[in-house]
Amino acid sequence: MKSNFSISGLFCNSLGHKYVVTHKITNQIKEYRCVRCGKEVASNLKGKLEVITDKQRKAHQVLQSFIKKKINRKTTLYS
Ligand SMILES: [Zn+2]
């Protein structure tokens, strides 16, 4: 139902979003999703939350796989 979505949106507007970390890229850069309305944001290097764009999400995936490779040099993990 469409009305459910707008009600939770109103809830977020008055109380603020309730974000949970969905992806941790680095200590600074993390992706979050609001458990109430499903809005997705990411923290940048300055610690500011911004709405995730497809381009940004892709950049995060590249960065994350790059970091994983660097940490696990012996094991090749592709999930
Ligand atoms: Zn929300």
PDB file of the backbone (N, CA, C, O) and the ligand in Angstrom, with CONECT records:
HET     ZN  A 101       1
ATOM      1  N   MET A   1       0.831  -1.217   0.000  1.00  0.00           N
ATOM      2  CA  MET A   1       0.000   0.000   0.000  1.00  0.00           C
ATOM      3  C   MET A   1       0.861   1.260   0.000  1.00  0.00           C
ATOM      4  O   MET A   1       1.837   1.385   0.740  1.00  0.00           O
ATOM      5  N   LYS A   2       0.456   2.176  -0.856  1.00  0.00           N
ATOM      6  CA  LYS A   2       1.214   3.411  -0.978  1.00  0.00           C
ATOM      7  C   LYS A   2       1.157   4.258   0.297  1.00  0.00           C
ATOM      8  O   LYS A   2       2.132   4.919   0.655  1.00  0.00           O
ATOM      9  N   SER A   3       0.009   4.230   0.974  1.00  0.00           N
ATOM     10  CA  SER A   3      -0.173   5.074   2.160  1.00  0.00           C
ATOM     11  C   SER A   3       0.810   4.702   3.270  1.00  0.00           C
ATOM     12  O   SER A   3       1.270   5.572   4.009  1.00  0.00           O
ATOM     13  N   ASN A   4       1.133   3.405   3.387  1.00  0.00           N
ATOM     14  CA  ASN A   4       2.086   2.969   4.396  1.00  0.00           C
ATOM     15  C   ASN A   4       3.431   3.670   4.234  1.00  0.00           C
ATOM     16  O   ASN A   4       4.064   4.090   5.202  1.00  0.00           O
ATOM     17  N   PHE A   5       3.839   3.778   2.975  1.00  0.00           N
ATOM     18  CA  PHE A   5       5.137   4.373   2.681  1.00  0.00           C
ATOM     19  C   PHE A   5       5.168   5.832   3.100  1.00  0.00           C
ATOM     20  O   PHE A   5       6.142   6.283   3.704  1.00  0.00           O
ATOM     21  N   SER A   6       4.110   6.578   2.786  1.00  0.00           N
ATOM     22  CA  SER A   6       4.088   8.011   3.106  1.00  0.00           C
ATOM     23  C   SER A   6       3.990   8.236   4.614  1.00  0.00           C
ATOM     24  O   SER A   6       4.525   9.212   5.142  1.00  0.00           O
ATOM     25  N   ILE A   7       3.291   7.308   5.311  1.00  0.00           N
ATOM     26  CA  ILE A   7       3.184   7.438   6.770  1.00  0.00           C
ATOM     27  C   ILE A   7       4.562   7.278   7.415  1.00  0.00           C
ATOM     28  O   ILE A   7       4.944   8.054   8.290  1.00  0.00           O
ATOM     29  N   SER A   8       5.303   6.257   6.967  1.00  0.00           N
ATOM     30  CA  SER A   8       6.648   6.064   7.524  1.00  0.00           C
ATOM     31  C   SER A   8       7.557   7.227   7.128  1.00  0.00           C
ATOM     32  O   SER A   8       8.462   7.596   7.877  1.00  0.00           O
ATOM     33  N   GLY A   9       7.315   7.796   5.957  1.00  0.00           N
ATOM     34  CA  GLY A   9       8.084   8.962   5.524  1.00  0.00           C
ATOM     35  C   GLY A   9       7.834  10.148   6.433  1.00  0.00           C
ATOM     36  O   GLY A   9       8.758  10.877   6.793  1.00  0.00           O
ATOM     37  N   LEU A  10       6.561  10.335   6.805  1.00  0.00           N
ATOM     38  CA  LEU A  10       6.203  11.424   7.728  1.00  0.00           C
ATOM     39  C   LEU A  10       6.853  11.214   9.092  1.00  0.00           C
ATOM     40  O   LEU A  10       7.322  12.153   9.735  1.00  0.00           O
ATOM     41  N   PHE A  11       6.862   9.965   9.503  1.00  0.00           N
ATOM     42  CA  PHE A  11       7.478   9.576  10.769  1.00  0.00           C
ATOM     43  C   PHE A  11       8.948   9.993  10.781  1.00  0.00           C
ATOM     44  O   PHE A  11       9.442  10.550  11.761  1.00  0.00           O
ATOM     45  N   CYS A  12       9.633   9.714   9.677  1.00  0.00           N
ATOM     46  CA  CYS A  12      11.047  10.065   9.551  1.00  0.00           C
ATOM     47  C   CYS A  12      11.232  11.581   9.522  1.00  0.00           C
ATOM     48  O   CYS A  12      12.189  12.117  10.082  1.00  0.00           O
ATOM     49  N   ASN A  13      10.295  12.258   8.857  1.00  0.00           N
ATOM     50  CA  ASN A  13      10.412  13.711   8.759  1.00  0.00           C
ATOM     51  C   ASN A  13      10.339  14.384  10.121  1.00  0.00           C
ATOM     52  O   ASN A  13      11.013  15.387  10.359  1.00  0.00           O
ATOM     53  N   SER A  14       9.516  13.831  11.022  1.00  0.00           N
ATOM     54  CA  SER A  14       9.373  14.449  12.337  1.00  0.00           C
ATOM     55  C   SER A  14      10.399  13.926  13.336  1.00  0.00           C
ATOM     56  O   SER A  14      10.846  14.669  14.210  1.00  0.00           O
ATOM     57  N   LEU A  15      10.775  12.664  13.217  1.00  0.00           N
ATOM     58  CA  LEU A  15      11.691  12.085  14.211  1.00  0.00           C
ATOM     59  C   LEU A  15      13.112  11.902  13.702  1.00  0.00           C
ATOM     60  O   LEU A  15      14.038  11.677  14.482  1.00  0.00           O
ATOM     61  N   GLY A  16      13.276  12.001  12.389  1.00  0.00           N
ATOM     62  CA  GLY A  16      14.594  11.742  11.813  1.00  0.00           C
ATOM     63  C   GLY A  16      14.685  10.287  11.378  1.00  0.00           C
ATOM     64  O   GLY A  16      13.984   9.426  11.909  1.00  0.00           O
ATOM     65  N   HIS A  17      15.544  10.024  10.418  1.00  0.00           N
ATOM     66  CA  HIS A  17      15.697   8.661   9.909  1.00  0.00           C
ATOM     67  C   HIS A  17      16.415   7.779  10.916  1.00  0.00           C
ATOM     68  O   HIS A  17      17.234   8.242  11.711  1.00  0.00           O
ATOM     69  N   LYS A  18      16.083   6.498  10.859  1.00  0.00           N
ATOM     70  CA  LYS A  18      16.753   5.533  11.726  1.00  0.00           C
ATOM     71  C   LYS A  18      17.658   4.680  10.838  1.00  0.00           C
ATOM     72  O   LYS A  18      17.232   3.666  10.284  1.00  0.00           O
ATOM     73  N   TYR A  19      18.903   5.107  10.715  1.00  0.00           N
ATOM     74  CA  TYR A  19      19.822   4.442   9.808  1.00  0.00           C
ATOM     75  C   TYR A  19      20.545   3.269  10.458  1.00  0.00           C
ATOM     76  O   TYR A  19      20.928   3.314  11.627  1.00  0.00           O
ATOM     77  N   VAL A  20      20.718   2.226   9.667  1.00  0.00           N
ATOM     78  CA  VAL A  20      21.585   1.112  10.058  1.00  0.00           C
ATOM     79  C   VAL A  20      22.644   0.960   8.965  1.00  0.00           C
ATOM     80  O   VAL A  20      22.382   1.241   7.795  1.00  0.00           O
ATOM     81  N   VAL A  21      23.828   0.518   9.349  1.00  0.00           N
ATOM     82  CA  VAL A  21      24.914   0.352   8.386  1.00  0.00           C
ATOM     83  C   VAL A  21      24.633  -0.876   7.524  1.00  0.00           C
ATOM     84  O   VAL A  21      24.432  -1.975   8.041  1.00  0.00           O
ATOM     85  N   THR A  22      24.621  -0.681   6.212  1.00  0.00           N
ATOM     86  CA  THR A  22      24.420  -1.813   5.305  1.00  0.00           C
ATOM     87  C   THR A  22      25.754  -2.292   4.731  1.00  0.00           C
ATOM     88  O   THR A  22      25.952  -3.489   4.526  1.00  0.00           O
ATOM     89  N   HIS A  23      26.661  -1.357   4.476  1.00  0.00           N
ATOM     90  CA  HIS A  23      27.987  -1.713   3.976  1.00  0.00           C
ATOM     91  C   HIS A  23      29.025  -0.822   4.634  1.00  0.00           C
ATOM     92  O   HIS A  23      28.872   0.397   4.705  1.00  0.00           O
ATOM     93  N   LYS A  24      30.073  -1.452   5.106  1.00  0.00           N
ATOM     94  CA  LYS A  24      31.186  -0.668   5.622  1.00  0.00           C
ATOM     95  C   LYS A  24      32.311  -0.738   4.597  1.00  0.00           C
ATOM     96  O   LYS A  24      32.877  -1.805   4.360  1.00  0.00           O
ATOM     97  N   ILE A  25      32.625   0.375   4.006  1.00  0.00           N
ATOM     98  CA  ILE A  25      33.652   0.410   2.968  1.00  0.00           C
ATOM     99  C   ILE A  25      35.008   0.659   3.626  1.00  0.00           C
ATOM    100  O   ILE A  25      35.932  -0.145   3.502  1.00  0.00           O
ATOM    101  N   THR A  26      35.108   1.779   4.321  1.00  0.00           N
ATOM    102  CA  THR A  26      36.281   2.076   5.144  1.00  0.00           C
ATOM    103  C   THR A  26      35.761   2.573   6.485  1.00  0.00           C
ATOM    104  O   THR A  26      34.551   2.605   6.705  1.00  0.00           O
ATOM    105  N   ASN A  27      36.657   2.959   7.376  1.00  0.00           N
ATOM    106  CA  ASN A  27      36.217   3.492   8.669  1.00  0.00           C
ATOM    107  C   ASN A  27      35.396   4.760   8.510  1.00  0.00           C
ATOM    108  O   ASN A  27      34.518   5.044   9.325  1.00  0.00           O
ATOM    109  N   GLN A  28      35.682   5.526   7.456  1.00  0.00           N
ATOM    110  CA  GLN A  28      34.952   6.765   7.229  1.00  0.00           C
ATOM    111  C   GLN A  28      33.730   6.558   6.331  1.00  0.00           C
ATOM    112  O   GLN A  28      32.651   7.096   6.579  1.00  0.00           O
ATOM    113  N   ILE A  29      33.938   5.762   5.284  1.00  0.00           N
ATOM    114  CA  ILE A  29      32.880   5.610   4.291  1.00  0.00           C
ATOM    115  C   ILE A  29      32.021   4.389   4.585  1.00  0.00           C
ATOM    116  O   ILE A  29      32.496   3.253   4.583  1.00  0.00           O
ATOM    117  N   LYS A  30      30.745   4.654   4.837  1.00  0.00           N
ATOM    118  CA  LYS A  30      29.791   3.580   5.110  1.00  0.00           C
ATOM    119  C   LYS A  30      28.491   3.867   4.386  1.00  0.00           C
ATOM    120  O   LYS A  30      28.133   5.020   4.150  1.00  0.00           O
ATOM    121  N   GLU A  31      27.786   2.791   4.037  1.00  0.00           N
ATOM    122  CA  GLU A  31      26.463   2.948   3.447  1.00  0.00           C
ATOM    123  C   GLU A  31      25.425   2.631   4.513  1.00  0.00           C
ATOM    124  O   GLU A  31      25.572   1.679   5.280  1.00  0.00           O
ATOM    125  N   TYR A  32      24.376   3.443   4.548  1.00  0.00           N
ATOM    126  CA  TYR A  32      23.326   3.270   5.541  1.00  0.00           C
ATOM    127  C   TYR A  32      21.968   3.160   4.859  1.00  0.00           C
ATOM    128  O   TYR A  32      21.770   3.657   3.751  1.00  0.00           O
ATOM    129  N   ARG A  33      21.040   2.500   5.541  1.00  0.00           N
ATOM    130  CA  ARG A  33      19.666   2.453   5.071  1.00  0.00           C
ATOM    131  C   ARG A  33      18.743   2.725   6.251  1.00  0.00           C
ATOM    132  O   ARG A  33      18.951   2.216   7.352  1.00  0.00           O
ATOM    133  N   CYS A  34      17.718   3.539   6.002  1.00  0.00           N
ATOM    134  CA  CYS A  34      16.734   3.820   7.042  1.00  0.00           C
ATOM    135  C   CYS A  34      15.808   2.618   7.165  1.00  0.00           C
ATOM    136  O   CYS A  34      15.229   2.178   6.171  1.00  0.00           O
ATOM    137  N   VAL A  35      15.661   2.084   8.372  1.00  0.00           N
ATOM    138  CA  VAL A  35      14.839   0.888   8.575  1.00  0.00           C
ATOM    139  C   VAL A  35      13.345   1.195   8.435  1.00  0.00           C
ATOM    140  O   VAL A  35      12.535   0.285   8.259  1.00  0.00           O
ATOM    141  N   ARG A  36      12.987   2.472   8.512  1.00  0.00           N
ATOM    142  CA  ARG A  36      11.571   2.822   8.417  1.00  0.00           C
ATOM    143  C   ARG A  36      11.131   3.120   6.989  1.00  0.00           C
ATOM    144  O   ARG A  36      10.122   2.585   6.530  1.00  0.00           O
ATOM    145  N   CYS A  37      11.877   3.967   6.281  1.00  0.00           N
ATOM    146  CA  CYS A  37      11.422   4.365   4.943  1.00  0.00           C
ATOM    147  C   CYS A  37      12.298   3.802   3.825  1.00  0.00           C
ATOM    148  O   CYS A  37      11.945   3.917   2.651  1.00  0.00           O
ATOM    149  N   GLY A  38      13.439   3.193   4.171  1.00  0.00           N
ATOM    150  CA  GLY A  38      14.278   2.564   3.161  1.00  0.00           C
ATOM    151  C   GLY A  38      15.197   3.514   2.425  1.00  0.00           C
ATOM    152  O   GLY A  38      15.833   3.125   1.446  1.00  0.00           O
ATOM    153  N   LYS A  39      15.279   4.760   2.882  1.00  0.00           N
ATOM    154  CA  LYS A  39      16.171   5.729   2.256  1.00  0.00           C
ATOM    155  C   LYS A  39      17.627   5.310   2.461  1.00  0.00           C
ATOM    156  O   LYS A  39      18.027   4.940   3.565  1.00  0.00           O
ATOM    157  N   GLU A  40      18.410   5.373   1.387  1.00  0.00           N
ATOM    158  CA  GLU A  40      19.808   4.959   1.477  1.00  0.00           C
ATOM    159  C   GLU A  40      20.744   6.149   1.341  1.00  0.00           C
ATOM    160  O   GLU A  40      20.610   6.964   0.429  1.00  0.00           O
ATOM    161  N   VAL A  41      21.682   6.231   2.254  1.00  0.00           N
ATOM    162  CA  VAL A  41      22.668   7.308   2.242  1.00  0.00           C
ATOM    163  C   VAL A  41      24.052   6.720   2.462  1.00  0.00           C
ATOM    164  O   VAL A  41      24.195   5.555   2.834  1.00  0.00           O
ATOM    165  N   ALA A  42      25.060   7.535   2.229  1.00  0.00           N
ATOM    166  CA  ALA A  42      26.433   7.113   2.491  1.00  0.00           C
ATOM    167  C   ALA A  42      27.172   8.259   3.147  1.00  0.00           C
ATOM    168  O   ALA A  42      26.934   9.430   2.851  1.00  0.00           O
ATOM    169  N   SER A  43      28.082   7.893   4.053  1.00  0.00           N
ATOM    170  CA  SER A  43      28.912   8.926   4.652  1.00  0.00           C
ATOM    171  C   SER A  43      30.156   9.095   3.785  1.00  0.00           C
ATOM    172  O   SER A  43      30.745   8.112   3.336  1.00  0.00           O
ATOM    173  N   ASN A  44      30.544  10.323   3.555  1.00  0.00           N
ATOM    174  CA  ASN A  44      31.751  10.578   2.765  1.00  0.00           C
ATOM    175  C   ASN A  44      32.942  10.796   3.698  1.00  0.00           C
ATOM    176  O   ASN A  44      32.835  10.646   4.915  1.00  0.00           O
ATOM    177  N   LEU A  45      34.057  11.148   3.107  1.00  0.00           N
ATOM    178  CA  LEU A  45      35.285  11.319   3.896  1.00  0.00           C
ATOM    179  C   LEU A  45      35.173  12.410   4.948  1.00  0.00           C
ATOM    180  O   LEU A  45      35.888  12.390   5.950  1.00  0.00           O
ATOM    181  N   LYS A  46      34.275  13.361   4.720  1.00  0.00           N
ATOM    182  CA  LYS A  46      34.087  14.440   5.694  1.00  0.00           C
ATOM    183  C   LYS A  46      33.111  14.046   6.793  1.00  0.00           C
ATOM    184  O   LYS A  46      32.857  14.824   7.712  1.00  0.00           O
ATOM    185  N   GLY A  47      32.556  12.821   6.697  1.00  0.00           N
ATOM    186  CA  GLY A  47      31.623  12.347   7.705  1.00  0.00           C
ATOM    187  C   GLY A  47      30.208  12.838   7.502  1.00  0.00           C
ATOM    188  O   GLY A  47      29.358  12.704   8.382  1.00  0.00           O
ATOM    189  N   LYS A  48      29.958  13.418   6.317  1.00  0.00           N
ATOM    190  CA  LYS A  48      28.632  13.945   6.013  1.00  0.00           C
ATOM    191  C   LYS A  48      27.801  12.876   5.301  1.00  0.00           C
ATOM    192  O   LYS A  48      28.322  12.136   4.466  1.00  0.00           O
ATOM    193  N   LEU A  49      26.519  12.796   5.629  1.00  0.00           N
ATOM    194  CA  LEU A  49      25.652  11.822   4.990  1.00  0.00           C
ATOM    195  C   LEU A  49      25.066  12.383   3.707  1.00  0.00           C
ATOM    196  O   LEU A  49      24.535  13.494   3.676  1.00  0.00           O
ATOM    197  N   GLU A  50      25.177  11.585   2.645  1.00  0.00           N
ATOM    198  CA  GLU A  50      24.638  12.004   1.362  1.00  0.00           C
ATOM    199  C   GLU A  50      23.827  10.867   0.753  1.00  0.00           C
ATOM    200  O   GLU A  50      24.099   9.693   1.004  1.00  0.00           O
ATOM    201  N   VAL A  51      22.829  11.229  -0.050  1.00  0.00           N
ATOM    202  CA  VAL A  51      22.032  10.213  -0.737  1.00  0.00           C
ATOM    203  C   VAL A  51      22.935   9.474  -1.729  1.00  0.00           C
ATOM    204  O   VAL A  51      23.706  10.086  -2.469  1.00  0.00           O
ATOM    205  N   ILE A  52      22.819   8.159  -1.722  1.00  0.00           N
ATOM    206  CA  ILE A  52      23.677   7.346  -2.590  1.00  0.00           C
ATOM    207  C   ILE A  52      23.183   7.413  -4.033  1.00  0.00           C
ATOM    208  O   ILE A  52      21.996   7.234  -4.306  1.00  0.00           O
ATOM    209  N   THR A  53      24.100   7.669  -4.936  1.00  0.00           N
ATOM    210  CA  THR A  53      23.788   7.597  -6.359  1.00  0.00           C
ATOM    211  C   THR A  53      24.340   6.275  -6.881  1.00  0.00           C
ATOM    212  O   THR A  53      25.186   5.657  -6.236  1.00  0.00           O
ATOM    213  N   ASP A  54      23.866   5.842  -8.043  1.00  0.00           N
ATOM    214  CA  ASP A  54      24.355   4.591  -8.630  1.00  0.00           C
ATOM    215  C   ASP A  54      25.859   4.654  -8.867  1.00  0.00           C
ATOM    216  O   ASP A  54      26.580   3.676  -8.673  1.00  0.00           O
ATOM    217  N   LYS A  55      26.305   5.819  -9.288  1.00  0.00           N
ATOM    218  CA  LYS A  55      27.726   6.030  -9.562  1.00  0.00           C
ATOM    219  C   LYS A  55      28.555   5.854  -8.285  1.00  0.00           C
ATOM    220  O   LYS A  55      29.621   5.240  -8.295  1.00  0.00           O
ATOM    221  N   GLN A  56      28.040   6.405  -7.201  1.00  0.00           N
ATOM    222  CA  GLN A  56      28.722   6.333  -5.908  1.00  0.00           C
ATOM    223  C   GLN A  56      28.756   4.896  -5.389  1.00  0.00           C
ATOM    224  O   GLN A  56      29.762   4.443  -4.842  1.00  0.00           O
ATOM    225  N   ARG A  57      27.628   4.181  -5.570  1.00  0.00           N
ATOM    226  CA  ARG A  57      27.541   2.805  -5.116  1.00  0.00           C
ATOM    227  C   ARG A  57      28.566   1.938  -5.854  1.00  0.00           C
ATOM    228  O   ARG A  57      29.211   1.073  -5.261  1.00  0.00           O
ATOM    229  N   LYS A  58      28.697   2.187  -7.145  1.00  0.00           N
ATOM    230  CA  LYS A  58      29.652   1.451  -7.961  1.00  0.00           C
ATOM    231  C   LYS A  58      31.087   1.752  -7.514  1.00  0.00           C
ATOM    232  O   LYS A  58      31.926   0.855  -7.428  1.00  0.00           O
ATOM    233  N   ALA A  59      31.347   3.013  -7.235  1.00  0.00           N
ATOM    234  CA  ALA A  59      32.672   3.425  -6.766  1.00  0.00           C
ATOM    235  C   ALA A  59      32.997   2.750  -5.441  1.00  0.00           C
ATOM    236  O   ALA A  59      34.140   2.360  -5.200  1.00  0.00           O
ATOM    237  N   HIS A  60      31.984   2.614  -4.580  1.00  0.00           N
ATOM    238  CA  HIS A  60      32.161   1.944  -3.289  1.00  0.00           C
ATOM    239  C   HIS A  60      32.505   0.473  -3.488  1.00  0.00           C
ATOM    240  O   HIS A  60      33.371  -0.070  -2.802  1.00  0.00           O
ATOM    241  N   GLN A  61      31.809  -0.175  -4.449  1.00  0.00           N
ATOM    242  CA  GLN A  61      32.055  -1.595  -4.705  1.00  0.00           C
ATOM    243  C   GLN A  61      33.474  -1.823  -5.198  1.00  0.00           C
ATOM    244  O   GLN A  61      34.140  -2.776  -4.793  1.00  0.00           O
ATOM    245  N   VAL A  62      33.928  -0.938  -6.075  1.00  0.00           N
ATOM    246  CA  VAL A  62      35.289  -1.025  -6.602  1.00  0.00           C
ATOM    247  C   VAL A  62      36.290  -0.829  -5.469  1.00  0.00           C
ATOM    248  O   VAL A  62      37.258  -1.577  -5.337  1.00  0.00           O
ATOM    249  N   LEU A  63      36.038   0.182  -4.663  1.00  0.00           N
ATOM    250  CA  LEU A  63      36.911   0.498  -3.534  1.00  0.00           C
ATOM    251  C   LEU A  63      36.956  -0.652  -2.533  1.00  0.00           C
ATOM    252  O   LEU A  63      38.017  -1.016  -2.027  1.00  0.00           O
ATOM    253  N   GLN A  64      35.778  -1.215  -2.261  1.00  0.00           N
ATOM    254  CA  GLN A  64      35.679  -2.305  -1.291  1.00  0.00           C
ATOM    255  C   GLN A  64      36.424  -3.550  -1.778  1.00  0.00           C
ATOM    256  O   GLN A  64      37.142  -4.184  -1.004  1.00  0.00           O
ATOM    257  N   SER A  65      36.258  -3.900  -3.047  1.00  0.00           N
ATOM    258  CA  SER A  65      36.951  -5.082  -3.573  1.00  0.00           C
ATOM    259  C   SER A  65      38.454  -4.844  -3.631  1.00  0.00           C
ATOM    260  O   SER A  65      39.249  -5.766  -3.446  1.00  0.00           O
ATOM    261  N   PHE A  66      38.832  -3.605  -3.889  1.00  0.00           N
ATOM    262  CA  PHE A  66      40.244  -3.234  -3.903  1.00  0.00           C
ATOM    263  C   PHE A  66      40.849  -3.415  -2.511  1.00  0.00           C
ATOM    264  O   PHE A  66      41.949  -3.949  -2.375  1.00  0.00           O
ATOM    265  N   ILE A  67      40.135  -2.974  -1.487  1.00  0.00           N
ATOM    266  CA  ILE A  67      40.594  -3.092  -0.103  1.00  0.00           C
ATOM    267  C   ILE A  67      40.661  -4.556   0.314  1.00  0.00           C
ATOM    268  O   ILE A  67      41.617  -4.978   0.965  1.00  0.00           O
ATOM    269  N   LYS A  68      39.641  -5.334  -0.063  1.00  0.00           N
ATOM    270  CA  LYS A  68      39.604  -6.763   0.265  1.00  0.00           C
ATOM    271  C   LYS A  68      40.802  -7.484  -0.322  1.00  0.00           C
ATOM    272  O   LYS A  68      41.428  -8.311   0.341  1.00  0.00           O
ATOM    273  N   LYS A  69      41.118  -7.168  -1.571  1.00  0.00           N
ATOM    274  CA  LYS A  69      42.251  -7.798  -2.244  1.00  0.00           C
ATOM    275  C   LYS A  69      43.552  -7.458  -1.530  1.00  0.00           C
ATOM    276  O   LYS A  69      44.449  -8.292  -1.406  1.00  0.00           O
ATOM    277  N   LYS A  70      43.631  -6.235  -1.073  1.00  0.00           N
ATOM    278  CA  LYS A  70      44.827  -5.763  -0.398  1.00  0.00           C
ATOM    279  C   LYS A  70      45.029  -6.487   0.936  1.00  0.00           C
ATOM    280  O   LYS A  70      46.149  -6.840   1.305  1.00  0.00           O
ATOM    281  N   ILE A  71      43.910  -6.700   1.655  1.00  0.00           N
ATOM    282  CA  ILE A  71      43.972  -7.366   2.952  1.00  0.00           C
ATOM    283  C   ILE A  71      44.229  -8.871   2.771  1.00  0.00           C
ATOM    284  O   ILE A  71      45.126  -9.439   3.394  1.00  0.00           O
ATOM    285  N   ASN A  72      43.425  -9.500   1.910  1.00  0.00           N
ATOM    286  CA  ASN A  72      43.566 -10.949   1.700  1.00  0.00           C
ATOM    287  C   ASN A  72      44.340 -11.223   0.410  1.00  0.00           C
ATOM    288  O   ASN A  72      43.764 -11.615  -0.605  1.00  0.00           O
ATOM    289  N   ARG A  73      45.604 -11.015   0.468  1.00  0.00           N
ATOM    290  CA  ARG A  73      46.402 -11.209  -0.744  1.00  0.00           C
ATOM    291  C   ARG A  73      46.469 -12.661  -1.176  1.00  0.00           C
ATOM    292  O   ARG A  73      46.525 -12.966  -2.367  1.00  0.00           O
ATOM    293  N   LYS A  74      46.462 -13.566  -0.183  1.00  0.00           N
ATOM    294  CA  LYS A  74      46.593 -14.980  -0.516  1.00  0.00           C
ATOM    295  C   LYS A  74      45.267 -15.609  -0.919  1.00  0.00           C
ATOM    296  O   LYS A  74      45.216 -16.478  -1.788  1.00  0.00           O
ATOM    297  N   THR A  75      44.197 -15.157  -0.275  1.00  0.00           N
ATOM    298  CA  THR A  75      42.892 -15.728  -0.600  1.00  0.00           C
ATOM    299  C   THR A  75      42.153 -14.843  -1.585  1.00  0.00           C
ATOM    300  O   THR A  75      42.087 -13.626  -1.411  1.00  0.00           O
ATOM    301  N   THR A  76      41.608 -15.445  -2.601  1.00  0.00           N
ATOM    302  CA  THR A  76      40.838 -14.682  -3.573  1.00  0.00           C
ATOM    303  C   THR A  76      39.356 -14.924  -3.294  1.00  0.00           C
ATOM    304  O   THR A  76      38.828 -16.012  -3.523  1.00  0.00           O
ATOM    305  N   LEU A  77      38.711 -13.886  -2.798  1.00  0.00           N
ATOM    306  CA  LEU A  77      37.304 -13.987  -2.464  1.00  0.00           C
ATOM    307  C   LEU A  77      36.471 -13.113  -3.401  1.00  0.00           C
ATOM    308  O   LEU A  77      36.632 -11.894  -3.464  1.00  0.00           O
ATOM    309  N   TYR A  78      35.597 -13.772  -4.108  1.00  0.00           N
ATOM    310  CA  TYR A  78      34.654 -13.018  -4.937  1.00  0.00           C
ATOM    311  C   TYR A  78      33.243 -13.416  -4.541  1.00  0.00           C
ATOM    312  O   TYR A  78      32.777 -14.512  -4.853  1.00  0.00           O
ATOM    313  N   SER A  79      32.585 -12.524  -3.864  1.00  0.00           N
ATOM    314  CA  SER A  79      31.219 -12.842  -3.458  1.00  0.00           C
ATOM    315  C   SER A  79      30.231 -12.041  -4.261  1.00  0.00           C
ATOM    316  O   SER A  79      29.024 -12.172  -4.062  1.00  0.00           O
TER     317      SER A  79
HETATM  318 ZN    ZN A 101      13.604   7.245   7.040  1.00  0.00          ZN2+
END
